[in-house]
Amino acid sequence: MAAVNCPTPALWITLAAIPTNALLAYLLITGQFGLPQLGLFGAGLATGLVNSATFLAGIWFVTQYRPFRDYQVLRSLWQFD
């Protein structure tokens, strides 16, 4: 996104991911609101889930909106080189 001089979507995705990660990690570490108390494993699980969601949000944005859609990022994903 930065290569085409449009880093704003990545900024908003990251700004949404940071508090989500903090909240989810807190909830899974301490076991609040009926979630299991997982300790350090909960922190890792929260981080992994939020990183996966961040990746999927970036891929979704790149495939749906201009000017990124014109590059057809996933066009040859299933083709062998």
DOVOFI-945761 format. One record per residue (C-alpha): residue number from 1; residue in three letters; chain; x, y, z. Coordinates in nm, 3 decimals. Example, Ala and Ser with C-alpha at 12.3 -4.5 7.8 and 13.67 -1.06 7.14 Angstrom:
   pos   code   unit        px        py        pz
     1    ALA      A     1.230    -0.450     0.780
     2    SER      A     1.367    -0.106     0.714
//
This chain:
   pos   code   unit        px        py        pz
     1    MET      A     0.000     0.000     0.000
     2    ALA      A     0.286     0.235     0.072
     3    ALA      A     0.441     0.155    -0.267
     4    VAL      A     0.149     0.322    -0.446
     5    ASN      A     0.159     0.617    -0.203
     6    CYS      A    -0.162     0.522    -0.023
     7    PRO      A    -0.070     0.402     0.327
     8    THR      A    -0.395     0.522     0.488
     9    PRO      A    -0.578     0.184     0.479
    10    ALA      A    -0.285     0.011     0.648
    11    LEU      A    -0.281     0.283     0.912
    12    TRP      A    -0.651     0.238     0.994
    13    ILE      A    -0.622    -0.140     0.999
    14    THR      A    -0.328    -0.114     1.238
    15    LEU      A    -0.501     0.145     1.457
    16    ALA      A    -0.800    -0.089     1.489
    17    ALA      A    -0.579    -0.392     1.560
    18    ILE      A    -0.382    -0.244     1.849
    19    PRO      A    -0.669    -0.186     2.095
    20    THR      A    -0.840    -0.505     1.979
    21    ASN      A    -0.525    -0.701     2.059
    22    ALA      A    -0.489    -0.533     2.398
    23    LEU      A    -0.852    -0.597     2.495
    24    LEU      A    -0.861    -0.955     2.371
    25    ALA      A    -0.527    -1.035     2.538
    26    TYR      A    -0.649    -0.890     2.867
    27    LEU      A    -0.972    -1.086     2.849
    28    LEU      A    -0.800    -1.414     2.765
    29    ILE      A    -0.518    -1.370     3.016
    30    THR      A    -0.745    -1.288     3.310
    31    GLY      A    -1.055    -1.483     3.210
    32    GLN      A    -1.304    -1.198     3.222
    33    PHE      A    -1.664    -1.210     3.088
    34    GLY      A    -1.688    -1.587     3.099
    35    LEU      A    -1.381    -1.650     2.885
    36    PRO      A    -1.133    -1.909     3.009
    37    GLN      A    -0.831    -1.788     3.204
    38    LEU      A    -0.544    -1.887     2.974
    39    GLY      A    -0.252    -1.680     3.101
    40    LEU      A     0.044    -1.656     2.864
    41    PHE      A    -0.123    -1.889     2.613
    42    GLY      A    -0.417    -1.645     2.599
    43    ALA      A    -0.182    -1.360     2.513
    44    GLY      A    -0.034    -1.562     2.229
    45    LEU      A    -0.376    -1.671     2.109
    46    ALA      A    -0.506    -1.314     2.109
    47    THR      A    -0.202    -1.190     1.918
    48    GLY      A    -0.228    -1.470     1.664
    49    LEU      A    -0.600    -1.408     1.608
    50    VAL      A    -0.555    -1.033     1.569
    51    ASN      A    -0.257    -1.075     1.335
    52    SER      A    -0.459    -1.314     1.120
    53    ALA      A    -0.750    -1.070     1.111
    54    THR      A    -0.512    -0.786     1.020
    55    PHE      A    -0.371    -0.991     0.733
    56    LEU      A    -0.717    -1.082     0.605
    57    ALA      A    -0.833    -0.720     0.631
    58    GLY      A    -0.531    -0.608     0.428
    59    ILE      A    -0.589    -0.874     0.162
    60    TRP      A    -0.960    -0.787     0.147
    61    PHE      A    -0.884    -0.417     0.107
    62    VAL      A    -0.622    -0.478    -0.163
    63    THR      A    -0.858    -0.695    -0.366
    64    GLN      A    -1.163    -0.467    -0.337
    65    TYR      A    -1.057    -0.103    -0.368
    66    ARG      A    -0.876     0.108    -0.623
    67    PRO      A    -0.589     0.166    -0.697
    68    PHE      A    -0.493    -0.169    -0.541
    69    ARG      A    -0.753    -0.375    -0.728
    70    ASP      A    -0.589    -0.285    -1.061
    71    TYR      A    -0.273    -0.475    -0.960
    72    GLN      A    -0.463    -0.806    -0.921
    73    VAL      A    -0.255    -0.918    -0.625
    74    LEU      A    -0.400    -1.270    -0.593
    75    ARG      A    -0.454    -1.335    -0.964
    76    SER      A    -0.183    -1.598    -1.003
    77    LEU      A    -0.193    -1.741    -0.652
    78    TRP      A    -0.283    -2.094    -0.769
    79    GLN      A    -0.052    -2.102    -1.071
    80    PHE      A     0.285    -2.271    -1.045
    81    ASP      A     0.590    -2.088    -1.178
//
